Amino acid sequence: MSAKPAADWRSLMEKAIEVMRQSMHEPRKDCKVSPCVGAVLLKPDGTVETACRGELRYGDHAEFTLLERKNRSSRLDGSILFTTLEPCAPDSRHPPKMGCAERIVLARIAEVWVGLEDPDPTVDRKGIKYLQDSGIKVRMFDRDLQEKIRAENNEYLEQALERAAAKKIEKRSVVLSSFEDAFGAALIADFSEEALSQYRMVAKIGDPLGSPSFNRRLVLQGLLKQEGERLIPTGFGLILFGKEPRVVMPQAGLLATIHYPDGQEEPRDFDGPMVMIPGQLENWLIDKLPNVTDRSYMRRREVPPLPFEMIREAVVNALVHRDYDVRQAKCQLVITTDTITVRSPGGPLPPITMEQLQAFDAPMLSRNPELHYVFARMEMAEERGFGIRSLKSRAEKLGLPLPRYTFEDPYIVLTLFRNPEAAAHALSPQVLGSLSRAEQTGWLWLSTKQAVTSSEYAAAMHVPNRTALNHLKRFTRLGLLRRTGSGPSTKYEVLLP
């Protein structure tokens, strides 16, 4: 039996955050900060119960309090759980304690809404994966609510990212990727000293390169495995720091191609340590992308029409969040006069959808936490997010068409438009030729928006509302817009070609 439909899922997410703020911080001699966690349980009969961390006893997890202390004798089949932090994974607690994810499965919960993934190296998306593998539907909180949870747990999250366990982390029962394992006959000497030095410098790591403490840091980050007296790189370690990762992983690296207006092509294969690819890419592109004049300064200066930061954000997202188990494909960057296209192998990471990506509202979730952590420490990736909001805001600021996400199996494809006219150039000659000059101007404006009303279009184009409606209907018939709602609530969603 499934739970009765909630009138408003968001209200239950908000309630979990409200309960989270009541969490009790247990006194600890080791100064380890405990997370604030709130949990809300929607039962099949529509009743709601809540719990926060430490509510009945210091240290008790919110899910444990809710399921074991408040509902131990209750039948919870089909209930829906909202929790502000990822439930701890199997083996993440000292035996005989059971992970919260296991308790949720045993309680026969049907669906779990998660606020944030827990960056603690013993959990980090493995609680979510365990739930999904057990047949439980997992959904994430709305992005703006995730940001509230993060702000109120900032100290815990920072500590979790830096946490050093008293002993090495054993192999866990939940594995996110085969690249977590030691990689065959690889040696620590296969790491690039230049790449490690760059990481140490930018991340402000005090431990000397090659020291036991530095290597232990890499072990705790899942980039090295200790087997007896040997330190062996993991697959993710080789991807990040390997001198030649493609020798054993052909799918690693980035293939970039520039298509010049005269028909010439210039390819470049970036196949070294992943942490060095963004810098190498910038050095390669800096004198190749055409410049425009920036007139916002007293002195004229030449700047790229599309800031390199946007290209870097797109490429880093592709490298960090791609599915490395898709071995027949690698990340690709294609540059034309009008567009910059980035292809990243693998579909959206469940429960993230393509619709959420295109709405620039995807929740924060990392496919490859080991990679994401290193790039975040090197200030090349938004911590625990996709950086997609910054892509949107920068495009809006520059008056460029909004970026476009599509899925072309096996790739997520991100298209960045390099100039305001690019959206018109992307139309087929037949469609473009069928538009009047006023409609072409209207389409250029629409391409910088996600959705508009007829009155907004009329005001922007300085045309009567009747004319605006005619334009919008024509764009809709051509498949460039999708009408939603009715009456005063009618909106037109922009569908970039």
BELDA-V594061 format. One record per residue. N is the residue number from 0. RES is the residue in one small letter. PHI is phi as a letter, one per 20 degrees, with the letter a starting at -180 (* if undefined). PSI is psi in degrees with one decimal (* if undefined). Layout:
N RES PHI PSI
N RES PHI PSI
This chain:
0 m * 128.9
1 s e 159.1
2 a f 151.1
3 k f 145.0
4 p g 134.0
5 a e 145.1
6 a f -30.2
7 d b 102.7
8 w g -35.9
9 r f -36.2
10 s f -32.4
11 l f -34.5
12 m f -45.1
13 e f -35.8
14 k f -39.8
15 a f -39.3
16 i f -39.9
17 e f -44.4
18 v f -37.4
19 m g -38.1
20 r f -9.2
21 q e 4.0
22 s g 144.5
23 m d 126.1
24 h e 118.7
25 e f 142.6
26 p f 131.1
27 r c 137.7
28 k f -26.6
29 d e 3.7
30 c m 17.7
31 k f 127.6
32 v e 133.5
33 s e 146.7
34 p f 152.6
35 c e 122.9
36 v c 133.0
37 g c 142.0
38 a c 139.3
39 v c 131.5
40 l d 119.2
41 l e 112.0
42 k e 163.2
43 p g -27.8
44 d e 3.8
45 g n -7.7
46 t f 155.1
47 v c 133.9
48 e c 154.8
49 t c 163.3
50 a a 151.3
51 c c 165.9
52 r f 132.5
53 g m 12.6
54 e f -43.6
55 l d -22.5
56 r b 137.2
57 y g 133.3
58 g n -17.5
59 d f 130.2
60 h f 151.7
61 a f -41.8
62 e f -38.8
63 f f -46.0
64 t g -43.0
65 l f -44.3
66 l e -40.7
67 e e -35.2
68 r e -36.0
69 k e -20.6
70 n c 29.6
71 r g -37.0
72 s e 8.0
73 s e 149.0
74 r e 117.0
75 l d 12.2
76 d g 128.2
77 g n 1.2
78 s f 163.0
79 i c 130.2
80 l d 135.5
81 f d 123.0
82 t c 137.0
83 t f -15.4
84 l c 144.6
85 e g 130.1
86 p f 141.3
87 c f 143.4
88 a e 163.1
89 p g 142.3
90 d m 2.6
91 s e -13.2
92 r d 156.3
93 h f 128.2
94 p g 145.1
95 p e 17.3
96 k f 143.2
97 m d 140.3
98 g f 148.8
99 c f -33.6
100 a f -38.4
101 e f -41.3
102 r f -38.1
103 i f -42.6
104 v f -44.8
105 l f -28.8
106 a f -4.0
107 r m 36.8
108 i f 140.2
109 a e -32.5
110 e b 140.7
111 v c 128.3
112 w d 126.5
113 v d 134.7
114 g f -74.3
115 l c 149.9
116 e f 147.9
117 d e 117.5
118 p f -1.6
119 d g 130.7
120 p f -17.5
121 t e -8.4
122 v d -70.2
123 d j 80.7
124 r m -2.5
125 k f -26.0
126 g f -42.4
127 i f -45.3
128 k f -39.6
129 y f -41.7
130 l f -46.1
131 q f -42.4
132 d f -21.9
133 s e 7.5
134 g n 11.4
135 i e 131.9
136 k f 128.8
137 v d 131.4
138 r c 157.4
139 m d 152.1
140 f f 159.3
141 d g 147.4
142 r g -43.1
143 d f -32.4
144 l f -34.4
145 q g -40.1
146 e f -33.2
147 k f -43.2
148 i f -44.2
149 r f -44.2
150 a f -37.4
151 e e -5.6
152 n c 22.3
153 n g -43.5
154 e f -42.6
155 y f -45.3
156 l f -39.0
157 e f -43.6
158 q f -40.0
159 a f -37.1
160 l f -24.4
161 e d -1.4
162 r f 132.4
163 a d 120.6
164 a f 158.7
165 a f -22.6
166 k c 166.9
167 k f 149.4
168 i f 121.9
169 e f 166.3
170 k f 132.1
171 r e 159.1
172 s f -19.0
173 v d 120.5
174 v d 125.0
175 l e -32.6
176 s b 149.4
177 s f -16.0
178 f f -2.3
179 e f -19.9
180 d e 159.6
181 a g 140.9
182 f d 93.5
183 g l -126.5
184 a e 17.8
185 a f 151.5
186 l c 156.8
187 i f -23.4
188 a f -14.1
189 d f -10.1
190 f f 143.8
191 s f 122.7
192 e f -35.7
193 e f -42.4
194 a f -42.7
195 l f -40.5
196 s f -40.1
197 q f -42.9
198 y f -47.4
199 r f -42.4
200 m f -50.9
201 v f -37.5
202 a e -1.8
203 k l 50.4
204 i e 123.4
205 g f -24.9
206 d f 133.4
207 p f 145.9
208 l g 130.7
209 g n -5.1
210 s f 158.0
211 p g -37.6
212 s f -37.1
213 f f -44.5
214 n f -36.1
215 r f -35.9
216 r g -42.9
217 l f -33.5
218 v f -46.7
219 l f -25.2
220 q e 0.7
221 g m 22.4
222 l d -16.4
223 l c 151.4
224 k c 137.4
225 q e 119.9
226 e c 101.7
227 g m -123.4
228 e e -3.0
229 r e 144.7
230 l d 119.9
231 i d 128.9
232 p f 142.4
233 t e 171.9
234 g g -43.3
235 f f -35.3
236 g f -42.7
237 l f -38.2
238 i f -42.1
239 l f -46.2
240 f c -3.7
241 g f 140.1
242 k f -43.2
243 e c 71.4
244 p f -27.3
245 r f -12.1
246 v f -37.2
247 v d -12.9
248 m c 87.5
249 p g -23.4
250 q e -6.3
251 a f 162.3
252 g n -167.9
253 l b 132.2
254 l d 117.1
255 a d 143.3
256 t b 132.2
257 i d 127.0
258 h d 110.6
259 y e 155.9
260 p g -26.8
261 d e 6.9
262 g n -8.7
263 q f 150.8
264 e c 147.5
265 e c 105.2
266 p e 156.8
267 r b 129.1
268 d d 117.3
269 f e 103.0
270 d c 19.2
271 g e -156.1
272 p g 133.9
273 m f -33.0
274 v f -17.6
275 m e -10.3
276 i f -45.8
277 p g -43.2
278 g f -42.1
279 q f -38.6
280 l f -43.3
281 e f -43.7
282 n f -35.2
283 w f -37.0
284 l e -17.5
285 i g -33.7
286 d d 13.0
287 k d -27.2
288 l e 131.7
289 p f 147.6
290 n d 159.5
291 v c 164.0
292 t e 128.7
293 d e 112.4
294 r e 10.8
295 s e -2.5
296 y d 155.9
297 m f -39.4
298 r e 142.0
299 r f 140.0
300 r b 151.6
301 e e 127.4
302 v c 151.4
303 p f 142.8
304 p f -27.8
305 l d 114.8
306 p g 139.8
307 f f -26.1
308 e g -35.0
309 m f -40.1
310 i f -45.1
311 r f -43.3
312 e g -44.6
313 a f -42.7
314 v f -44.1
315 v f -42.9
316 n g -43.5
317 a f -43.5
318 l f -41.9
319 v f -40.4
320 h e 3.6
321 r f 162.8
322 d e 105.1
323 y f -8.4
324 d f -11.5
325 v e 91.9
326 r e -13.9
327 q e 3.8
328 a c 151.7
329 k c 166.5
330 c f 142.1
331 q c 143.7
332 l c 122.9
333 v c 124.9
334 i d 125.8
335 t c -178.4
336 t g -36.6
337 d d -26.4
338 t c 159.0
339 i c 118.1
340 t d 131.3
341 v c 125.7
342 r d 128.2
343 s c 117.6
344 p f 139.7
345 g o 142.8
346 g f -180.0
347 p g 144.4
348 l f 115.0
349 p g 137.8
350 p e 15.0
351 i f 141.9
352 t d 161.7
353 m f -34.1
354 e f -39.8
355 q f -37.7
356 l f -47.1
357 q f -26.3
358 a e 0.3
359 f l 36.1
360 d c 24.7
361 a f 139.2
362 p f 161.0
363 m f 121.4
364 l a 135.0
365 s d 129.4
366 r f -41.2
367 n c 82.6
368 p g -34.3
369 e f -41.8
370 l f -43.2
371 h f -39.6
372 y f -46.3
373 v f -44.2
374 f f -32.4
375 a f -41.4
376 r f -28.2
377 m e 9.0
378 e m 34.6
379 m d 1.7
380 a b 143.6
381 e f 128.9
382 e f 119.0
383 r m 10.7
384 g c -172.9
385 f d -6.0
386 g m 11.4
387 i f -27.9
388 r f -36.1
389 s f -33.6
390 l f -42.9
391 k f -48.3
392 s f -36.0
393 r f -39.7
394 a f -42.8
395 e f -43.1
396 k f -34.7
397 l e -2.9
398 g m 30.4
399 l e 155.7
400 p g 145.0
401 l f 145.6
402 p g 156.4
403 r c 128.4
404 y d 133.3
405 t c 167.7
406 f c 119.3
407 e c 95.1
408 d g 123.9
409 p e 24.0
410 y d 141.8
411 i e 126.4
412 v d 124.1
413 l d 124.2
414 t d 123.1
415 l d 134.9
416 f e 131.4
417 r e -16.2
418 n b 161.6
419 p f -29.2
420 e e -7.5
421 a f -34.0
422 a f -34.1
423 a f -39.6
424 h f -25.8
425 a f -15.9
426 l f 151.4
427 s f 152.2
428 p g -34.1
429 q f -46.0
430 v f -45.6
431 l f -41.0
432 g f -21.9
433 s e -10.9
434 l e 139.3
435 s f 167.8
436 r f -39.2
437 a f -38.7
438 e f -36.0
439 q f -41.3
440 t f -40.1
441 g f -40.1
442 w f -37.8
443 l f -38.4
444 w f -42.8
445 l f -34.3
446 s f -13.3
447 t e 5.0
448 k c 160.9
449 q e -43.3
450 a b 147.9
451 v b 163.1
452 t d 165.5
453 s f -34.9
454 s f -37.1
455 e f -41.4
456 y f -43.9
457 a f -42.6
458 a f -42.0
459 a f -36.3
460 m e -6.1
461 h l 47.3
462 v c 158.5
463 p f 156.6
464 n f -35.0
465 r f -43.4
466 t f -41.5
467 a g -44.1
468 l f -39.4
469 n f -43.3
470 h f -47.5
471 l f -38.4
472 k f -39.0
473 r f -44.3
474 f f -37.7
475 t f -43.8
476 r f -31.2
477 l e -1.9
478 g n 16.5
479 l e -18.1
480 l c 158.7
481 r c 124.9
482 r e 133.7
483 t c 152.1
484 g m -174.8
485 s b 161.2
486 g l -140.4
487 p f -18.8
488 s e 4.5
489 t f 131.6
490 k c 160.9
491 y c 112.3
492 e e 136.4
493 v e 129.8
494 l d 94.7
495 l f 139.8
496 p f *
